[in-house]
């Protein structure tokens, strides 16, 4: 199993190299040259095992240069009951809205209460093993741009991991107070956190530029370091996300909700396109998916692209109550475009160059299996309210976007195919918005943690321990930098001249 760059198919690397390097030297993203094929017998075997067993199978098939023992060690250390509150780190809640059953895949039971934990609890183990295989003795410098959840999950995953240092950038006004407090109170001797005066796209572009600047890489090499990434541009971040779609399908069969072989729809709230891309990759492996329903907030660049074939980031940027989706440049879309172009690196490179130079590109047809819809803040709040009123289910602002877009899809198409809705964060990470939605006329408490307490009182939903324990933590980080000074900040944080 080898990997090549979306922008240069001649750059071929092993899985360990792809994970350690993070991004291709030409700025392209690493993709598998082929995908394993799972048939009915494969799924019958997966039905009989648990989440860890399913993860080991998927990892073994896509990381062929890792031994069975290495993969088992990574999985067993990542998906513990202690970290995820139970043996199944990605359980399904069966809910009801307007008479329709919703199969809500809860991906937020990990240590930072967001779906990024599903990948970022295992990535450090995959990365350290990859470093030993390819760069023995070097320290990996993890650069992260975050719209809220990736930053904390990466910090938590990599804190005090040997031979790693991590620097996280987030938009100063683009994350929730809880997300900001989670990052700025992070423990660990190898971590740094810095806000930027810009939005997530600025942070992501800045990080990618640092990655691909030869002079910076040379300075790191002189100090026995190399760059890697914990964003979903890294294959080691994307691969673990494939697992939970396959596992969810098995759980639906085992719970008697569908028969083996039945198709499902997948509904994903997405900004950077990684989470929904993982479900697409699962389908290439044999998971029977009928429709990929891509849910956006008011930053609906993906909705327009799916409907028109034109990707145009030249538009207003909105700061919303679902901040992890406040994105206009969806990095992982490049991987889908590469696959839909017939693995044509020249065509993909042309699209990406047009995006850099003109802020837009045109692909006449995306794929009939994709549906795009969006939901503004007002309808997000209304959906949270409806879910709580009808089913006493408390969902966060991103999950509400997915539920709302799914309702739009069903009303528009009449398609009643059983659907898995990805729930990406605990509602307590966005307490202000969720509390306002549940109790529209109530007087809000003054502080974020008072809002958490009030939301718990109103809803009865358990406050995750990792969030409750933040209340008395003091911030360690308060740095803010200009976008064009990110490179100097990284070098300073590393002590590199």
N, C-alpha and C positions, 0 to 999 in steps of 0.2 A: 504494500500500500504506500504509494508515493504521492507527493503533493506538488502542485505547480502554482505559479503566480497568475492571477487573473489578467495581468497586463504584460506578462512575458512567459508564455507556455514553455519556453526553453529552460527557465529556471526551475529545476526539479530538486526537491529536497525530501528528506525522511520526515516522519511525524515529529520526532524529537527536535529536528532542526526547525521545523515550522513553529513549534511551540516555543522553543528557546528564542528564536529570532523575532517572532511576533508578527512582523510585517516584511514583505519582500523589499529588497533593496531599491526596486524601481517604484515603490509606493503601492504596488498591487497587494492583493490579499491572497493568502494560500488557500487552495481548495483541493479536495481529493481528486485524483485522476479518475477514479471510479468509486462506486458505492457497492457495498455488499448487498445481496438480495435475500430477503427473508420471505420464506414461503409459509404455507399453513402449518407445516411441521415445526418450523422455527417458533412460530407464535404459540403453538401447543406447549412447547417446552418452556417458553417464557411465562405462560400462564401459571406454571407450577412453582415458580420461584418468586422471590421478593424483589424489592427495588434494587437492592445491592446486587442480586444475581443478574437482573436485567442490565444494570449498568456495566457489570463485568463483561457480559456478552457483547454489548455495543462497543465498549472500549477495545476489547480484544480484536474485534473485526476491523477497527479503523486505526489502531495504533500497533501495527504489526511489528515494529521494532522494540516494543515493550514486552517483557516476559509476562507470563501468566501471574507469576508471583509479584511482580512490580505493580501490575494493574490491581490485583487483589489488595495489596498494601495501600494503594491510593484510595480505593473505594471504601475499604473498612475504616480508614482514618477520617474520611470526609463525612460520610453519612451515618453518624452515630445518633442513637436515640437521645443522648445528652444534648447534642447540638440542635436537633430538629424536633425534640419533644415527642418522639415516637419512632417506631420501626419504619413507618412509611413517611419519608420526608415530604412527599407531595400527595396528600390525600385529596379526595374529591368530596365536596359537599353537594348534596342534592337539594336544590331549592325550587321554588315555584314563583313565577311572576305572570300575572294575568292568565293563569291556567296553563302556562308553558313550563315544562320541567327544564331547569338549568343545571347542567353538570359543571360545577365550578371547581376547577383544578387549583387548589391553594398552594402556591409556590413560595409562601412567605413565612414558613415556620422555622427558618434558620436563625442564626445568631444576630443578624441585622434586620430581620423582619421584612425582607424583600426578596424577590425571585432571583436576584443576582447571587444569593448565597448558594443556590443549587449548583452553580458553576465555580464560584470563587472559593468554596471550601475545598474543592479538589484541585483547582489549577495550581496552587503552590506546590502540591505533591508531584503533579505532572511536570511542572517546570524544573523543580530541583533535580528530578531524575533525568530530565532532558539535558540540563546543564552538565551533569556528570558524564553523560554519553558524548556530548559534543564540545563542551567548553570547560573541562575539568579545572577547577581552581578559580574561575572568574566569578565576579559578583554581578548579578543581574540587576539592572536599574529599571524598575517598573514605573512607567509613566502612565498616568490615568487622567483622562478628561471625563468629568461626570456631570450628569444632569440631576444627580441626587443620590441614587441608590448604589450605582456601581462603586462610587468612591468609598463609602463606608464598608461595603462588602469586601472590596479589595484590601482596604486597610486592615480589616479584621482577619482576612485570610492570610495576609503576608506579614503580620506583625511578628517581629523577632524571628522570622524564618532565616536560617543561616544562608549566607551568600546572596542575600537580596536587600535592596533598598527600594522604597516606594515613595513617589511624589505624586500627590493628587491635586488637580486643579478643578475648581467649580465656579460657576458664574455667581458673583457676589449677591445678586438679587434674584437668582433663578432657582433656588431650592427652598424647601419648607424649613421653618425654624427647627423642627425636630431633626431633619436631615443635616442641617448645618451644625447643630449641637452634637449629633452623633460623630461627625467627622472631626470637629475641632476639639473634642475631648478624647480622641483616640490614644490609646496606650501603645507603647512599643518604642524601642530605641532606634529602629530603622525607618521610621515613618515621618513624612512631612506633608502638610496640608496648606494650600494657598488659594485664596479667591482671586478671580480675575475680573477686571472691569470690562465685561462683555457678556455675551450669552454662551450657551453650550457649544454652538457651532464654532464660535471663536476659539473656545478652549480646545475643541477637537482638532480644528485646523492647525492651531499652534503646536499641539502635541505631535501631530503627523509631520509637521515641518521640522521639528527638532529631531525626530526619528530619522529623517532622510537627509539631514545636513551632514556631509562627510566630515567637516572639520570638528563637529561635536563628537561624532563617533570615534574619530582619531584621538581626541582628548581622553575619552573614556578608556579606549584601548591602552593608552599609555599608563593608565591607572588600574589596569587589570579588571576593567568593567565592560559591560555591553548592555545595550538597551533591550528591553522586552516590554510587552504590553499586557495589561489585564483587561483592556476593553475587548469588546466582542470582535474586533478586527483580528484578535488572536484565536487561532483554531482551537486552542486548549480551553477557551472560554465558550466557544460555540458548541463544540462536541458534547459536553455534558447536558446541554439543553435538548438535544435529540432524545436523550434517554427518557425524560419525563413525559413526552408525548406517547412514546411506545408503552411505557409503564401505565399511563392513564388508560390507554386502550385495553390493556390486559385487565385492569381493575374494573372497567365497565363490563367486560365479558364475565369476569368472576362474580360481579355483583348482580348479574342477570339483567343488565340494562340493554345490552345488545348481544347478538350472536357472533361468534367468531367468523370473520369474513365480511360482516356488515361495514358499510362505509360510515364515517363520521365527518362532521364539519369541525373546523378549528377556528376559534375566535380569539384574536390576540390584540391587546392594546399595545401599540408600538410607535416608536419614534425613530430608532436607529435601525430597525428592521431585522435585528438579530434573532429575537425570540420567535417571530413568525417564520423566518428563514429556516430555523431548526426544525419546525414542523414540516416544511417543504422537503428538507433533506430526509426526514423520517419517511416521507411518502416515496421518495426515490428508492428507499431501502425496502419498501413493500407495505408500509402502513397504509391501509385503505382510507384515504381522505378524499372526500367529495369536493369540499370548497374551503379555501383559505380566506377567512374574513378578517380584513386588516382594518383595525379601528384606530382613528386618529382624533386628536382634539382640534381646536381651532387652527392649529398649525397643520393644515390638511394637505400638505404637499404630496403625500403618498396617495391620498384619496384621488386627487386630481390626476396623478400619474396613472393609476390603475384604470381610471375612467377615460382618459384622453390619450395616453401614451406620451404625454409631454411632461418632463420633470423640470420644474422651474422654481428655483429658490429665490428668485427676485420678487419678493412679496413681503407684506407686513409680517413681522414676528410678534407673536402674542405670548405674554406671560400669563399662564393659566393656573387653575387649581390642580391640574395634573402635570406638574412641572417636569417629571421624568420623560414626558413626551414632547416637551417644548424644543423641537429639533426641526431644522429645515434641510440639513444634509444627512441623509440616511446612509451611513457608511456601508452597511451590509447588503444594501440593494445591489452593490457592485457584484457580489457573488451570485445573486439571482440572475442578473443581466448576463453574466458570463455563461451560465448554464443555458439560459434561453437563447443565447446567440449561437449555440452549438459548440461551446467551449472555444470561442473565437477571441483570442487575446487582442488582436488588432482592432476589432470592432469595439470591444469593451474599453480599450485604452482611448479610443476616439471619443466615446461618450464621457469618460472621466475627464479628459482634457477639455472638452467643451464645457463641462460643469465648472472647471476651474477658471476658464477664460471668459465665458459668457454667462455663467450661472444657470445654464439650462442645457438640455439635450432632448432629442426626440427619438422615441422608439414607437413606431406606429401601433404595435400590438404588444401587450405584456403577456397575459396568459388567461384563458377563459376560466381557469380554476380559481382565480383571485377576484375577490369583491372588496371594494373600498368604501368606507363610510366614515363620517366624523360626527363629533358631538361637542357642542360648546359648553361653557361652564354652567349656564342656566339649566340645560338638560342633564348635565352630569349630576347636579344637585338634586334635580327632580327624580332621577333614577335611584340615587342613594336613598331618598325619602321613600320611594315606592317599595324598594326591596325591604326596607326596615318595617314599613307599615304592613305589608302583605305577608312577609315571611319571617320577620324579626331577624333578618340576616343583615349584618353590618358590613358593608364593603367600602373599600377606599375609592378615591377619585379616579384612578386609572381603570380599575375593574369596572366601575360604573360606566365609563366610556365604552368598554367592550360590550357590556350588557345592552346599553342603549343602541349601539350600532347593530348588534345581533337582532334586536327588535325591529329595526329598520329593514334589515335583510329579510326577515321572515315576512313582514308586511308587504315588501316589494315583490318577493318571489314565491311565497307560499311554501317554501321548502321546509319540511319538518324533520329533516335528517337529524338524528341525535348529535348534539354539538358539545364540544369541550370548550369552556370559556376559561382562558388563563387569568387567574387572579394574582396580581403581581406584587402587592404590598399589603401590610397590615393597615387597617383604617386609622390606627393610632399614630401612624407616621404623618398623617394629614388631619390632625384632630380638629383644627379650626374649621376647615371646609366641611368635614363630615358632620361636625356638631351643628353647624349652621344649616346643613341639609336636613338633618334629623329633627331639629327644633328651630324652624325658621324665625320664630318670633322671640326666642329666648335672648336674654342678655348674656353676652359672652364673658367668661372670666378673663382676667387680665393676662395671665401667663400661659405659655404653652402647656406646662404640666398641670396647671389648674384646669385647662380644657380637657386634658387626658382624664383627669379625675371625674369631671362632669360628664364626659362621654361614657365613661364606665358606669356612672350612676344611672344615666338615662337608658343605656342599652343593655347593661348586664354582661356585655361581652368582655372576656378576660383581657387584661392588659398584658402583653407579652413581657416577660421578665427583663429581656435586654433593654426595653424602652423604659420600664418602671425604674430600673437601676440607674438610669442616666440622670435622674432628677438632681442628685447632689454632686454630680461631677463638675469639676472646674475646667474651663477651656484651656487647652495647651497652645493652640494655634490661633493667630489673628492676622496673618500676613495677607496683604492684598497687592497685586501687581498689575501693570498694564499688559495687554496682550503681546505687544512687541518686545516685552522684556522677560517673557517666559523662559527663553533660553538661558539668560544670565541667572535667573532665579534657580533653575535646575543645577547649573554648574556650581553656583554658590552653595546650594543645599548639599551637594556632593563633596564640597571642598576641592573642586577641580579648577585649576587656573586656566 
